[in-house]
Amino acid sequence: MQHLSDTATFADVVNEYFGSDEEYSKFQWAMLLNPTAGPVVQNTGGARKVRWFDVPRRIGARGGLRVIYFYRKDDAALIFVAVYRKSEKRDLTLTDKRILRKLSAELQSLFEEQQARKADKR
């Protein structure tokens, strides 16, 4: 079973970018069905970037939203960390990538701690 999570920053802007809970749910389902839809972005520690429709502005995926997320196959976890419009930012900056690498390392530590706790319970 896949697990979905949002960072607090991502959760704060969901309605602004997706327009409604229904549209966000459609995105979540699509990602659950194909968690590797977005290619891995180089130098980010494994972050992926997927294109999605900007429904509030009636723009297709090509010119619409960009969602940055991590997918951990071993843990079946999808963690959504950032969303922006293509018109706001074309590419991730070096600073963005550095932040994502740091976040990736922190997530790895959290998952390792979680695995250790599970092993201790057995």
Buried (B, 14 or more C-beta within 10 A) or exposed (E): EEEBBBBEEBEEEBEEBBBEEEBBEBBBEEBBEEBEBBEBBEEBBBBBBBBBBBBBEEBEEEEBBBBBBBBBEEBEBBBBBBBBBBEEEEEBEEEBBBBBBEBBEEBBEEBEEEEEEEEEEE
